[in-house]
C-alpha cells in the first residue's frame, strides 16, 4: 500500500487541529458550536489509491461533537482531489486547498497529490489480509477457525501471513485464484454468492474489499511477505464520545504506524464492530450511528492491532427530572454522575433490616443472629451502619468467608492438594485477610513462593497448578483480569494480547518446579515460541531477564507496580462485583478495550484509593459498603427498572450454595452461631481436662500393665531413626555401591533423627534433601532395632520407590528393588538392627512398612483400638530410673489419648477449622446440596465455574431434599417449645432479619392453631414454608 507522508506535527492520540473562532452558529441545533477542530493540518497523498479521512469536531456547550457530516467541503472543479463524506481521494497530481464551510465560517486545509500515475500494486500483508478480515473470511466462525471451513483454512484475523499465502495460492489445486480471469476466482465469486457459499453473502461490488481482491488477483496475486510490520494504530477521536440530540453520529479515522516509520490512513480497510449494536452501530466505513440509550464499545481492528472507542448514547426520557439524592462519599458522586447523564433515577436507601441482612451475607456469608438484629433495629444512632461495617470487617467470619472467595480462584481443594495442604493454604489466605495484608505484598509473596509448603503455605499456589500453561493462564486471569489462553495458539481475537505475550508470561514460570510439597527453582528452563522457535524473553520489561534466577520476582514487581494498568483495577472490580452482584467490568476476569468499564471514572477512583491505602482490601470494602450506592433498595422506579449495569438499584442475588446451607442451618437452629465457637471450644477443652483428671490416678496402674505386656511380647520394635544423606543422580548405582559395612550406634549416631510419628501400615512422608532439584533423587536411610525373644523368622512388607535392605549388617536385597515388596527377616535372639536405604524423587517421597507375620500388635486396658506404638514400646523397655521427664510425658500423653480424648480432640479440631460451616471451612464440602446450588469444584480460576442461576434441580432439592427437610425437623423441635407469637417473631428475625408484618403474624398463627394436635409437624411446615420464599433464598 503506498505510504502517506504525515504532517511533521502529527501526534498520535491527539487531534492536531486548526481552529477558527467566530460568531456562534446555532443552525446545527443543541446549543452553540464554538471552537472547530479538524483532525489534520494538511493532506499529502502519494499515489492514486491513497485516501485520507477528515474528522471535523465542534465544541457544543463545552463538549466535543462530530460535525463531519454537517459541514460543507468545497474543492475547485480542476482540483486534484474529491471528497466523499469527509474522505479525501486523489484525482490527479496537483495541490490546492480544501475549503471547509460551516455557517459563516470557513477553514482552508492544504493538500498535495503526487505520483498519481505511478503503479501502486496491492500489498498482500497489509491490504489483502486486512480485507479478508474485514469481509469476515478469517474470523473464528469462518475460515479462521482452527480447522477452517469447507477445506479452506486461514489464520485467525490474518495473524500468520505464511499460512495464508499457501491457503490462498497453493491449496485446493490453486482453484481459489484465477489470474487470467480474476472475476472468475472463487475468492470473489463465493462471497458474492455467484456460486453457492455456506457463509452467505460477504461481498458486494461496491465494497472496498471487492476492488482490493479484484486488483490484487489481476496484478498477479503477489504473496510477498513484507518485513515491515504494523506497530500500532491510532483512532480519531482517541477519547470516548457522547452522542445526543442533533449529534447522533461519529466518524472514526484510523491511521497505522509501521515499523519503517511510515504512517498510513487505513480507515477504509479496517474492521469495525460494536459491543452493543442496539446502542451504537458502526458502518464498514467507520461511521458510528446512535441507536438507543446506553453505552457501547466500538472496536477497530487492523491486522493484529486492536483499539476501541467508548460511546455513550443519551436520549431524552419523557418525564425524567433528576432528583438530588444523598451522597455519602465519592463512590456515590461518580455513580450518580453517570446515572444523571443517562437519565436513570436511583432507588431509595434500603431499610435497616435489609441492610443488616445484606451486609452480614456479603461480609461474613452468614445471617445475623436474632439478638444482633433486635439490637440493630432498636438502635437509633445515625452512625450504626458505619459501626456495623467496621465491626464485621474486624471479625473472624469476614476473614474466613472472603478467604473462601480467593480459595475458589486458587483451586484450594483436596482434589488439587491433599487435605493437609489445602488446610494450610486456606489458613494462610485467612490470615492475610485477617491481618489485611497489603494486596501487593500478598501477591508478591504468592508468586515468588518457594521451599516446603509446610513452612511456606503460599507455595501451594504452584503445587495446585503444576503445568506451565495453567500457571500462565491462571495468574493472568486472577491478577490481570485477562483470559490470555486465547493467545496460546493465535493472537487474541478481541484484544492486543499476542502469542508472543502468552509465551513471554509462560517463560516467567519456566524454571519453577513444584512437587511433593516443595517449590524449587531450576537453573535452566526456557520457553520457545511454537511457531518461530524463538527463545522468549520473560515478561517483566528487563533485557537481562534471561540471566535472573527467579524471573517471577521481576514479573511480580511489574505486576504490582502502581502504574500497572491491570493489577489494582482487577482486584477492586472483583470486590465491587462481590458486593454489588456485577462488576464495573463484566465479566470480572475479562478486561479488554473491547469490554470497557460501565463507569470508567468510578473504576479509576477505586483503583486510586486502593493504591493510596497501600492496597488495603478492607479500605475498599468499607468505602463501598458505606456508600448509598451499596445501601440502595432492590425496589426500582419507573426510570431505573431497565438498568442492569449502572448500579441505580441493588441487584437481588440468589444466595450462594455455602450461604444457603448455612442460612438454613442457622435459621432453624441446627447450626449454632459462629460467634459461639470460642465458648463452645472452651467447653470441650474443659471436658477434655476433666477427662484427663479422671484418667490421671490410673496412670501408674496402666503403666505397670503396659510394662508387663511388653515383657511377655515375643517381638518389639523401637522407633525409626532417619537420616537424610544427599541428593543423588544415579540411584541404582548409589544403592548398589552404598558400601555400608558397619551398623551405626543408633542411640548416639550423628545425624540420626528419632521419628516416633512414623507408624506402621500408613504412608509416612520422607524428608527430601535440600539440594534436590529437577529429577534428582533424595537418598534417605531408615534404621530401627527389632527385639526377639528367640531366634525366629518374621515376614515384613514395605513400599518405596527404590530401596535396599540390610539386617544385622548383611544385605537382604543384593540389588535395589522398587515398589511394594515382602521379605523374610531371620532374627537372632535379642537385638536386631534393620537398615533400609531409600531413594525417592520429590513427588514420591513416601515409605510404608509393617510386620506381616507374626503379629506384633500389643494393646493395654479396655481400649482395644489403641495399639502400643514402637516409640512407646521403646520407652517402656527402658528402666524406670533411666527414663527422662520427656519420656515419661510421652508415655502419659499416649495413655491419656484414649477413644474419649480422641473424640474430644477431633471435635476441637473440627470447630477450630469450622468444618460445620460451609462459608467458613477451609475447603469445599462438595455435598449433593452444595453442588446442586452451584458450588464450584475449584478446577479452574474462572468465576464462571460457580453457577448462580436458579435451576429446576435446586427447586426439587428444596422441596424434597434431605438437607432442608432435616434442618426444618431440627428447627421444629427447637421452636415448638415456644408460644406461637414468640416462635413466629423469632423465626422471622432469624431467617429474614425483620419482624413479621401483622398479616404474616395472623396467617402463621391461624395455621399453627388449626394444627395444634400435631404441633411439631405444624411448626416444621411453617419453617419449611419460610425458607422456600424468595425473600429467604435471595440476597436483597
C-alpha positions, 0 to 999 in steps of 0.5 A: 500500500503506498505510504502517506507522508504525515504532517511533521506535527502529527501526534498520535492520540491527539487531534492536531487541529486548526481552529477558527473562532467566530460568531456562534452558529446555532443552525446545527441545533443543541446549543452553540458550536464554538471552537472547530477542530479538524483532525489534520493540518494538511493532506499529502497523498502519494499515489492514486489509491491513497485516501485520507479521512477528515474528522471535523469536531465542534465544541457544543456547550463545552463538549466535543461533537462530530460535525463531519457530516454537517459541514460543507467541503468545497474543492475547485472543479480542476482540483486534484482531489474529491471528497466523499463524506469527509474522505479525501481521494486523489484525482490527479497530481496537483495541490490546492486547498480544501475549503471547509464551510460551516455557517459563516465560517470557513477553514482552508486545509492544504493538500498535495497529490503526487505520483498519481500515475505511478503503479501502486500494486496491492500489498498482500500483508497489509491490504489483502489480509486486512480485507479478508478480515474485514469481509469476515473470511478469517474470523473464528466462525469462518475460515479462521477457525482452527480447522477452517471451513469447507477445506479452506483454512486461514489464520485467525484475523490474518495473524500468520501471513505464511499460512495464508499465502499457501491457503490462498495460492497453493491449496485446493489445486490453486482453484481459489485464484484465477489470474487470467480471469480474476472475476472468475476466482472463487475468492470473489465469486463465493462471497458474492454468492455467484456460486453457492457459499455456506457463509452467505453473502460477504461481498458486494461490488461496491465494497472496498474489499471487492476492488482490493481482491479484484486488483490484487488477483489481476496484478498477479496475486503477489504473496510477498511477505513484507518485513515491515510490520504494523506497530500500532494504530491510532483512532480519531477521536482517541477519547470516548464520545457522547452522542445526543440530540442533533449529534447522533453520529461519529466518524472514526479515522484510523491511521497505522504506524509501521515499523519503517516509520511510515504512517498510513490512513487505513480507515477504509480497510479496517474492521469495525464492530460494536459491543452493543449494536442496539446502542451504537452501530458502526458502518464498514466505513467507520461511521458510528450511528446512535441507536438507543440509550446506553453505552457501547464499545466500538472496536477497530481492528487492523491486522493484529492491532486492536483499539476501541472507542467508548460511546455513550448514547443519551436520549431524552426520557419523557418525564425524567427530572433528576432528583438530588439524592444523598451522597455519602462519599465519592463512590456515590458522586461518580455513580450518580454522575453517570446515572444523571447523564443517562437519565436513570433515577436511583432507588431509595436507601434500603431499610435497616433490616435489609441492610443488616441482612445484606451486609452480614451475607456479603461480609461474613456469608452468614445471617445475623443472629436474632439478638444482633438484629433486635439490637440493630433495629432498636438502635437509633444512632445515625452512625450504626451502619458505619459501626456495623461495617467496621465491626464485621470487617474486624471479625473472624467470619469476614476473614474466613468467608472472603478467604473462601472467595480467593480459595475458589480462584486458587483451586484450594481443594483436596482434589488439587492438594491433599487435605493437609495442604489445602488446610494450610493454604486456606489458613494462610489466605485467612490470615492475610485477610485477617491481618489485611495484608497489603494486596501487593505484598500478598501477591508478591509473596504468592508468586515468588513462593518457594521451599516446603509448603509446610513452612511456606503455605503460599507455595501451594499456589504452584503445587495446585497448578503444576503445568506451565500453561495453567500457571500462565493462564491462571495468574493472568486471569486472577491478577490481570483480569485477562483470559490470555489462553486465547493467545496460546495458539493465535493472537487474541481475537478481541484484544492486543494480547499476542502469542508472543505475550502468552509465551513471554508470561509462560517463560516467567514460570519456566524454571519453577518446579513444584512437587511433593510439597516443595517449590524449587527453582531450576537453573535452566528452563526456557520457553520457545515460541511454537511457531518461530522457535524463538527463545522468549524473553520473560515478561517483566520489561528487563533485557537481562531477564534471561540471566535472573534466577527467579524471573517471577520476582521481576514479573511480580514487581511489574505486576504490582507496580502502581502504574500497572494498568491491570493489577489494582483495577482487577482486584477492586472490580472483583470486590465491587462485583462481590458486593454489588452482584456485577462488576464495573467490568463484566465479566470480572476476569475479562478486561479488554478495550473491547469490554470497557468499564460501565463507569470508567471514572468510578473504576479509576477512583477505586483503583486510586484509593486502593493504591493510596491505602497501600492496597488495603482490601478492607479500605475498599470494602468499607468505602463501598459498603458505606456508600448509598450506592451499596445501601440502595433498595432492590425496589426500582422506579419507573426510570431505573427498572431497565438498568442492569449495569449502572448500579441505580438499584441493588441487584437481588442475588440468589444466595450462594450454595455455602450461604444457603446451607448455612442460612438454613442451618442457622435459621432453624437452629441446627447450626449454632452461631459462629460467634459461639465457637470460642465458648463452645471450644472452651467447653470441650477443652474443659471436658477434655481436662476433666477427662484427663483428671479422671484418667490421671490416678490410673496412670501408674496402674496402666503403666505397670500393665503396659510394662508387663505386656511388653515383657511377655511380647515375643517381638518389639520394635523401637522407633525409626531413626532417619537420616537424610544423606544427599541428593543423588543422580544415579540411584541404582548405582548409589544403592548398589555401591552404598558400601555400608559395612558397619551398623551405626550406634543408633542411640548416639549416631550423628545425624540420626533423627528419632521419628516416633510419628512414623507408624506402621501400615500408613504412608509416612512422608520422607524428608527430601534433601535440600539440594534436590532439584529437577529429577534428582533423587533424595537418598534417605536411610531408615534404621530401627532395632527389632527385639526377639525373644528367640531366634525366629523368622518374621515376614515384613512388607514395605513400599518405596520407590527404590530401596535396599535392605540390610539386617544385622549388617548383611544385605537382604536385597543384593540389588535395589528393588522398587515398589511394594515388596515382602521379605523374610527377616531371620532374627537372632535372639535379642537385638536386631538392627534393620537398615533400609536405604531409600531413594525417592524423587520429590513427588514420591517421597513416601515409605510404608512398612509393617510386620506381616507375620507374626503379629506384633500388635500389643494393646493395654486396658479396655481400649482395644483400638489403641495399639502400643506404638514402637516409640512407646514400646521403646520407652517402656523397655527402658528402666524406670530410673533411666527414663527422662521427664520427656519420656515419661510425658510421652508415655502419659500423653499416649495413655491419656489419648484414649477413644474419649480424648480422641473424640474430644480432640477431633471435635476441637479440631473440627470447630477450630477449622469450622468444618460445620460451616460451609462459608467458613471451612477451609475447603469445599464440602462438595455435598449433593446440596452444595453442588446442586446450588452451584458450588464450584469444584475449584478446577479452574480460576474462572468465576464462571465455574460457580453457577448462580442461576436458579435451576429446576434441580435446586427447586426439587432439592428444596422441596424434597431434599434431605438437607432442608427437610432435616434442618426444618425437623431440627428447627421444629423441635427447637421452636415448638417449645415456644408460644406461637407469637414468640416462635413466629417473631423469632423465626422471622428475625432469624431467617429474614432479619425483620419482624413479621408484618401483622398479616404474616403474624395472623396467617402463621398463627391461624395455621399453627392453631388449626394444627395444634394436635400435631404441633411439631409437624405444624411448626416444621411446615411453617419453617419449611414454608419460610425458607422456600420464599424468595425473600429467604433464598435471595440476597436483597 
